[in-house]
C-alpha cells in the first residue's frame, strides 16, 4: 500500500487533520499499521518474542493467583443470560465471534471502566486496578460445546493473560492451541492456574464438553523501553478512539441501562 494513503485518509474533506483511527475498524487499523508498529515494539521490548511467556515476568500474576477463588466466586455468581456474546458487542470480531456461546463480561477496556459490572465483582475490580499497563479485563465464558476459530491478535504491544476460574471436569476436551514459531502448544486450563501468551501467534479454542469454562481474561501492555514504549502508548490511545472500541462501548452502555443486567438477588 502506498504510504501516502493513510495520511490522506486522516484528513477531513476541508483538509484538517483528524484522529488517525477514528471511525476505522480493527481490521483496517491492523492491516495498515501492525507490521511497522510491531517491528519498533519488538526492538524495544523487555521480553523475548515467544508464543508462551513465563508468568514470573509479571509480578502481579502471583497476586491474582492468591485470590483466584474469590475471583472465581464473583464470576460464576453471574447469570449466564446476563453475559452478552462477544459477537453481539463487537461487529469487528465477526468470524471469530460467530459462535454466540463465547461470552464476555467486561470490567474495563482501553481506559473505560464498566462501573456497573465492577460493582458486581468488587474484589476482582479492586485487584485488576493494581495491575500496571492493564488494557482490557473481562470474565470470558465459553459455554459447553463452544469453539473459537483460528485467529491472531492486533499487536505485539499487548500480551494476553488467562486465569482459569472454572474448568470443565473433562479438561483434555477444553483447550487452547497456540502456534509458536518453534512448536505447536496445546494447553488445557486448570483451576487457579495462569497462562501468559502473545496472541499475535495464531491460536484457537475448543470446549468440547458439557460444562461451561470460565476464565479471567486480561490484555496488558508489553513492557517496553524508549521509543517503543512511546509508540505503543500513542497506538493504544488511537485504538481507544477507533470505531472498534467505540462500537463496543456504545453497546455496553445500552446493555447497562437494561433491567435484565441488574444484580441477581
N, C-alpha and C positions, 0 to 999 in steps of 0.2 A: 504494500500500500504506500502511496506517495506520502511522505512525511508532512506535506502541507495540508493534507485533507483534514486531520483533527483540528488544526489551528483555524481553518476556515469554518469548520462546523461549530466552533466555540464562539463565533461572533453572531450577534443578532442581525436582523436584516438591515438595521441602521448602522452597523459597523462597530458597535460597542462590545467589549469583552463580557462574557458571562461565565458562570461556574462551569468548569470543564466537563463534569459528569452529570450535570443536572438534566433530567429527562431521558437519561440513557439507561439501557438495560444492563444487567450483569454481563450478558454475553458480549455486548458492544464494548463495555469497559475492558473486559479481559482480553478480547481479541486485539484491540488497539494497543494496549499498554503493557500487558502482563510480561511478555518476553524481556522487554527493556528494563522494566522495574525489577523483575526477578534477578537479572544479572547484577544490578547495582546492589540489591539487598544481600545477595549471597557473598559479594565481595566484602561486605561489612558485617556479615553475620558472626555472632559469637558462638553459634552452634554449628555442627557439621551438617552437610547435606545428606541426610539419611531419611528413609521412609519411616522407621520406628526410632524414637528418641528415648534416651534414658530419663526416667521421671525424676531422678536425683538432680537434674539440672534446674528443676523448678521447685524451690523450697516450699512454696505454698501447697503443693500436692500432698505433702505429709499432713498438713492441717486439714484438708478435706477428707483424707482417708481416716483420720482420727474421729471425725464427726459423721462418717458415712451413714450410720444407722439413723441419725436424726434427719439427715437429708433424705434418706430413703422414705422415712415415715411421712415427711411432708409431700413427697412426690406421689406415693401410692394412695394418699388420702384424697387426692383429686379424683373426681369422677371422670371417667374416660370421655364421656359425652361433652364435658366442659373443655376438653383439649382439642383445639382445631387441627385439622390435617394441614400439613405444611403446604400442600398443593393449593389449598383454599386461601392461604395467606399470601403466597408468592407466585405470581404467574411466571416469573423468571426461572423458577425451579423446574417448570414444565415437565419434561420427560421423566426426570428422576423422582419427582414427587407425584407421579400419576397414581400410584397406589395410595389411596386415602387412609390406609392403615398406618402410615407414618405420620405421627402427630407431634406437635411442638408447642410446649407451654413456655412462652418467652418471659424471662425475668429481666433481661437487659440486652440491648443491642446497639452498637455504634453510637454510644453516648446517650441513648434514650433508655430510661429506667421505667419498666412497667410497674407503676406503683400499686395497681390493683392486684397484680399477680404476686408481687413481692410480699404484699400483706397476707397472702395465703401460704407463703413459705418463708416466714421471718428468719428462721435460723439459717437457711440456705442463702437468703438475701444478705444477711449480715456477713456471712463467710465470703461470698464472692466479692463483696465490697472491699475486701482486704487484698484482692489479687491484683498485682501490678500488671498493667498492659491488657486488662480484660477488654475484649471486643464484643463478644456475644455470650449469653448464658441462657440455656433452655433445659427443661426436662424433655428429653426425647423419648417418645414411646413408639416402639414398633410392635404393633398388635400381632396376635397369632396369625401365622401364615404370610405376614408381610415381607416384602422384598424391596430393596433399593438397588437399582441397576448400576452398572459400572459407570463411574464418573470421576471427575477431578475438581479440585477447588480453584479459587480465583487467583491466589497469590501466595508465594513462598514467604511473604511477610507475616502470615498468620500460621499458627500451629493449632491443631485440633486435639482436644483432651476429652477423654471419656472416663467417668467414674461410674462403674456398674452398681446399680441400686437394687434391681430385682431381675435376676436372670432365670429363664425357664429351667426346669429340672433336667430337661434333655439338652444339656449345654452344648454338646457337639453339633446339634442341629440349629444353633443360634450363634452366628459367627460373622466376622468381618474378614474380608480378604483384601490385602494391600499389596500392590505390585511394586516392590522395591527395585532398585537398579540392579541388585545382585541376587535377589531371591523373591519368591512369592510367599508372603506371610499370611497364614490363616490363623486367626486368633478367636478364641471363644472367651466371652466375658466371664468373670467370676465376681460374685457379690463382694463389694468393698474394694475391689482392685482397680488399678488405673491403667490407662493406655494413652500415650502421647505420640502423635504422628503428624507427618507433613501430608496434608490432604491434596497437594498438587500431584502426588502419585496416584494413579488410577486405583480405585477401590470400589467394592460393592458389599452389600449386606444381605443376609438371609435370616429370617426367623421361621424355620420350618417346624414349628412346634405348635401346641395348642394353648400356649400361655403367652402373655404379653411381656415384652422386655422393656425395662425402664433404665435409662442412664441420665446422668447429669452431663450435658454436652457443652463444653466451653470452646471458644476460639480466643486465643491470646496472641499478642504481638510477638513475633520472633525477636529475641534480644539482638540488637544491632548496635553498631557504633558509627559515629561520624555522619557522612553524607547519607548512608543507607538508613540510618535512624530518622534523619530529617525527611528524606523522600517518603519513607513509609508513613510518617505522620501526615504528610500532605495528601498522599494517596487515600488513606483511610478517611480523612476529612472530606475528600471529594466523594467517596463512596457513600458516606453518611447522607449527602445531599442528592444522591442519584435517585433515579426512578426506582431502582431495585429496592433500596431501603425505604423510601417514602411510600411505596405501594404497601409494603408490609405494615408500616406504621399506621397508615390510614385504616387498614383492615382490622388491626388490633384495637385501634381507637373505637371503631364501630362495635366490635365484639365486647369491649369493656363496658359499653353502655347497655348491653342486653341483660335483662333479669336472669337469664339462664346461667350467667357467669358469676352470680353471687355465690359466696361460700356456702357449702353444704352444711346443714345443721344436724 
